[in-house]
Amino acid sequence: MLQINKKNEFQIPEYKRYSYLRLASFLIIGIIGAIIISGIFFVYSNIYVAIGQTQAFINLDQNLTIEIIDFNKYEGVDKAWKNKYSEEELNITRDPFNTIINHGEKEEDKTE
């Protein structure tokens, strides 16, 4: 029942599928290792992104300056904007065909 090979291995009939089980265990260990490595990479990258964003926020907070607004200039620009884009100026209608007819009638009237 028990056979010994030249390589000092025991071959028991119950362990015929031992190589398949060994391959399956290596695959499972590889999958678990890949999951662990990807989890570590995910945490590592997110920590560095968070640290970078925090540093950017701190630098932005330190570099803030107060800008003084000249309200006289603001009101002047606001008035100019409203005058430029008022609806009164946008209602210009031009009909080139009526003006041609009107000019033609005036010339006929002058010749008569």
Backbone as CSV, one residue per row, in Angstrom:
resi,resn,N_x,N_y,N_z,CA_x,CA_y,CA_z,C_x,C_y,C_z
1,MET,0.804,-1.169,0.000,0.000,0.000,0.000,0.862,1.254,0.000
2,LEU,1.873,1.344,0.745,2.752,2.489,0.831,3.943,2.254,-0.084
3,GLN,4.137,3.176,-1.019,5.241,3.035,-1.966,6.209,4.195,-1.790
4,ILE,7.475,3.913,-1.921,8.497,4.941,-1.785,9.173,5.097,-3.132
5,ASN,9.236,6.348,-3.605,9.927,6.623,-4.859,11.403,6.868,-4.592
6,LYS,12.124,7.066,-5.664,13.545,7.346,-5.525,13.793,8.719,-4.907
7,LYS,12.820,9.603,-4.957,12.975,10.961,-4.439,12.547,11.053,-2.974
8,ASN,12.351,9.964,-2.328,11.924,9.903,-0.931,10.540,10.519,-0.731
9,GLU,9.664,10.301,-1.658,8.293,10.770,-1.553,7.388,9.583,-1.314
10,PHE,6.403,9.825,-0.505,5.418,8.787,-0.249,4.224,9.008,-1.151
11,GLN,3.767,7.969,-1.790,2.581,8.057,-2.636,1.477,7.222,-2.025
12,ILE,0.528,7.897,-1.469,-0.625,7.224,-0.883,-1.781,7.440,-1.841
13,PRO,-2.572,6.431,-2.114,-3.669,6.568,-3.088,-4.661,7.681,-2.742
14,GLU,-4.814,8.017,-1.480,-5.754,9.066,-1.092,-5.274,10.453,-1.540
15,TYR,-3.972,10.604,-1.815,-3.420,11.912,-2.167,-3.126,12.040,-3.651
16,LYS,-3.951,11.421,-4.496,-3.753,11.550,-5.937,-4.029,12.981,-6.410
17,ARG,-4.963,13.630,-5.778,-5.319,14.995,-6.183,-4.613,16.036,-5.332
18,TYR,-3.550,15.677,-4.714,-2.796,16.582,-3.862,-2.235,17.762,-4.667
19,SER,-1.794,17.526,-5.884,-1.237,18.609,-6.702,-2.302,19.648,-7.053
20,TYR,-3.552,19.221,-7.278,-4.633,20.171,-7.551,-4.955,21.008,-6.309
21,LEU,-4.960,20.362,-5.173,-5.208,21.099,-3.935,-4.084,22.099,-3.655
22,ARG,-2.868,21.668,-3.952,-1.723,22.552,-3.745,-1.819,23.767,-4.683
23,LEU,-2.190,23.536,-5.940,-2.365,24.629,-6.895,-3.488,25.558,-6.448
24,ALA,-4.595,24.997,-5.984,-5.713,25.809,-5.505,-5.298,26.647,-4.299
25,SER,-4.511,26.070,-3.398,-4.075,26.836,-2.222,-3.152,27.984,-2.635
26,PHE,-2.281,27.749,-3.638,-1.421,28.835,-4.117,-2.250,29.953,-4.759
27,LEU,-3.280,29.564,-5.504,-4.151,30.576,-6.108,-4.883,31.394,-5.044
28,ILE,-5.374,30.722,-4.028,-6.090,31.412,-2.953,-5.142,32.342,-2.196
29,ILE,-3.937,31.868,-1.920,-2.947,32.711,-1.246,-2.603,33.917,-2.118
30,GLY,-2.478,33.710,-3.434,-2.202,34.831,-4.354,-3.320,35.845,-4.371
31,ILE,-4.567,35.375,-4.396,-5.719,36.282,-4.400,-5.771,37.080,-3.103
32,ILE,-5.559,36.391,-1.984,-5.564,37.083,-0.689,-4.426,38.109,-0.633
33,GLY,-3.270,37.736,-1.140,-2.133,38.665,-1.166,-2.427,39.880,-2.030
34,ALA,-3.060,39.663,-3.198,-3.410,40.788,-4.077,-4.408,41.712,-3.402
35,ILE,-5.370,41.149,-2.686,-6.355,41.965,-1.971,-5.670,42.789,-0.886
36,ILE,-4.754,42.179,-0.159,-4.043,42.902,0.904,-3.184,44.012,0.318
37,ILE,-2.459,43.715,-0.760,-1.602,44.729,-1.385,-2.438,45.879,-1.943
38,SER,-3.559,45.561,-2.608,-4.400,46.638,-3.143,-5.018,47.458,-2.018
39,GLY,-5.369,46.841,-0.904,-5.896,47.586,0.244,-4.859,48.508,0.833
40,ILE,-3.620,48.019,0.951,-2.538,48.861,1.476,-2.280,50.032,0.525
41,PHE,-2.264,49.782,-0.784,-2.050,50.855,-1.759,-3.173,51.881,-1.698
42,PHE,-4.412,51.416,-1.550,-5.563,52.311,-1.472,-5.446,53.230,-0.255
43,VAL,-5.140,52.651,0.891,-5.011,53.447,2.114,-3.831,54.406,1.995
44,TYR,-2.709,53.938,1.461,-1.514,54.764,1.302,-1.794,55.958,0.389
45,SER,-2.419,55.710,-0.747,-2.685,56.811,-1.680,-3.693,57.790,-1.099
46,ASN,-4.718,57.299,-0.421,-5.714,58.202,0.157,-5.132,59.035,1.287
47,ILE,-4.233,58.458,2.065,-3.607,59.226,3.140,-2.765,60.347,2.549
48,TYR,-1.999,60.049,1.497,-1.175,61.090,0.899,-2.013,62.147,0.185
49,VAL,-3.112,61.758,-0.407,-4.000,62.746,-1.028,-4.597,63.650,0.050
50,ALA,-5.012,63.066,1.172,-5.575,63.865,2.259,-4.532,64.811,2.843
51,ILE,-3.309,64.328,3.002,-2.246,65.191,3.526,-1.963,66.329,2.552
52,GLY,-1.921,66.029,1.262,-1.687,67.069,0.260,-2.786,68.105,0.241
53,GLN,-4.033,67.673,0.349,-5.137,68.625,0.371,-5.096,69.487,1.622
54,THR,-4.707,68.890,2.747,-4.603,69.651,3.987,-3.504,70.705,3.884
55,GLN,-2.369,70.321,3.312,-1.280,71.285,3.146,-1.687,72.415,2.200
56,ALA,-2.390,72.079,1.132,-2.847,73.116,0.204,-3.818,74.071,0.899
57,PHE,-4.692,73.538,1.731,-5.646,74.383,2.454,-4.921,75.280,3.450
58,ILE,-3.925,74.734,4.137,-3.162,75.535,5.098,-2.403,76.646,4.373
59,ASN,-1.785,76.315,3.238,-1.070,77.335,2.470,-2.015,78.402,1.947
60,LEU,-3.199,78.007,1.510,-4.182,78.965,1.020,-4.651,79.871,2.146
61,ASP,-4.855,79.289,3.319,-5.317,80.060,4.466,-4.263,81.074,4.897
62,GLN,-2.986,80.736,4.790,-1.925,81.651,5.197,-1.730,82.775,4.190
63,ASN,-2.049,82.535,2.933,-1.797,83.525,1.891,-2.997,84.417,1.585
64,LEU,-4.032,84.341,2.363,-5.203,85.179,2.119,-4.892,86.629,2.444
65,THR,-5.330,87.511,1.579,-5.175,88.935,1.813,-6.538,89.600,1.704
66,ILE,-6.665,90.705,2.353,-7.924,91.446,2.313,-7.824,92.462,1.183
67,GLU,-8.759,92.397,0.267,-8.787,93.341,-0.838,-9.813,94.423,-0.541
68,ILE,-9.399,95.638,-0.726,-10.290,96.773,-0.472,-11.039,97.083,-1.766
69,ILE,-12.349,97.141,-1.657,-13.190,97.391,-2.825,-13.529,98.881,-2.872
70,ASP,-13.275,99.485,-4.026,-13.627,100.878,-4.239,-15.059,100.922,-4.771
71,PHE,-16.003,101.282,-3.891,-17.415,101.239,-4.264,-17.778,102.328,-5.263
72,ASN,-17.016,103.391,-5.321,-17.289,104.426,-6.328,-17.041,103.864,-7.730
73,LYS,-15.933,103.174,-7.889,-15.651,102.552,-9.186,-16.670,101.463,-9.499
74,TYR,-17.055,100.724,-8.471,-18.046,99.650,-8.673,-19.368,100.219,-9.172
75,GLU,-19.828,101.276,-8.533,-21.091,101.883,-8.954,-20.988,102.462,-10.356
76,GLY,-19.837,103.051,-10.696,-19.650,103.579,-12.051,-19.678,102.473,-13.093
77,VAL,-19.023,101.362,-12.801,-19.025,100.235,-13.735,-20.420,99.641,-13.842
78,ASP,-21.127,99.580,-12.721,-22.486,99.029,-12.740,-23.414,99.905,-13.584
79,LYS,-23.301,101.219,-13.464,-24.118,102.122,-14.283,-23.781,101.967,-15.766
80,ALA,-22.484,101.888,-16.076,-22.077,101.727,-17.476,-22.593,100.409,-18.037
81,TRP,-22.560,99.371,-17.248,-23.050,98.061,-17.686,-24.547,98.129,-17.967
82,LYS,-25.277,98.740,-17.049,-26.730,98.840,-17.235,-27.079,99.713,-18.430
83,ASN,-26.321,100.776,-18.653,-26.585,101.637,-19.813,-26.267,100.911,-21.113
84,LYS,-25.220,100.154,-21.113,-24.823,99.460,-22.334,-25.810,98.367,-22.704
85,TYR,-26.300,97.658,-21.714,-27.174,96.528,-21.986,-28.625,96.802,-21.594
86,SER,-29.054,98.022,-21.713,-30.449,98.334,-21.423,-31.317,97.844,-22.573
87,GLU,-32.588,97.592,-22.283,-33.483,97.039,-23.297,-33.901,98.093,-24.328
88,GLU,-33.770,99.347,-24.001,-34.148,100.390,-24.941,-33.277,100.343,-26.186
89,GLU,-32.020,100.066,-26.019,-31.120,100.029,-27.163,-31.222,98.718,-27.930
90,LEU,-31.745,97.685,-27.319,-31.816,96.393,-27.976,-33.026,96.250,-28.889
91,ASN,-33.953,97.195,-28.869,-35.164,97.104,-29.669,-35.015,97.757,-31.035
92,ILE,-33.860,97.784,-31.585,-33.640,98.364,-32.905,-34.078,97.333,-33.940
93,THR,-35.019,97.728,-34.777,-35.461,96.831,-35.849,-35.123,97.478,-37.171
94,ARG,-34.512,96.736,-38.005,-34.124,97.248,-39.313,-34.727,96.341,-40.368
95,ASP,-35.453,96.929,-41.251,-36.053,96.178,-42.341,-35.512,96.756,-43.642
96,PRO,-34.530,96.124,-44.232,-33.907,96.714,-45.422,-34.858,96.796,-46.616
97,PHE,-35.860,95.934,-46.694,-36.752,95.931,-47.861,-37.700,97.119,-47.848
98,ASN,-38.192,97.491,-46.695,-39.076,98.655,-46.616,-38.314,99.944,-46.895
99,THR,-37.088,100.033,-46.453,-36.327,101.254,-46.703,-36.024,101.402,-48.182
100,ILE,-35.803,100.312,-48.901,-35.536,100.391,-50.337,-36.788,100.847,-51.074
101,ILE,-37.920,100.291,-50.675,-39.177,100.684,-51.324,-39.463,102.156,-51.043
102,ASN,-39.244,102.587,-49.828,-39.503,103.987,-49.482,-38.581,104.909,-50.260
103,HIS,-37.333,104.544,-50.423,-36.412,105.386,-51.178,-36.809,105.404,-52.660
104,GLY,-37.278,104.285,-53.168,-37.687,104.229,-54.566,-38.911,105.091,-54.819
105,GLU,-39.860,105.112,-53.908,-41.056,105.928,-54.062,-40.712,107.408,-54.003
106,LYS,-39.759,107.761,-53.199,-39.377,109.175,-53.098,-38.728,109.651,-54.396
107,GLU,-37.965,108.789,-55.030,-37.320,109.174,-56.280,-38.372,109.348,-57.384
108,GLU,-39.399,108.479,-57.387,-40.468,108.593,-58.389,-41.271,109.881,-58.172
109,ASP,-41.483,110.209,-56.906,-42.246,111.416,-56.616,-41.501,112.661,-57.097
110,LYS,-40.197,112.636,-57.003,-39.403,113.788,-57.374,-39.389,113.958,-58.895
111,THR,-39.449,112.849,-59.641,-39.385,112.934,-61.094,-40.712,113.407,-61.681
112,GLU,-41.798,113.217,-61.014,-43.100,113.601,-61.561,-43.369,115.026,-61.521
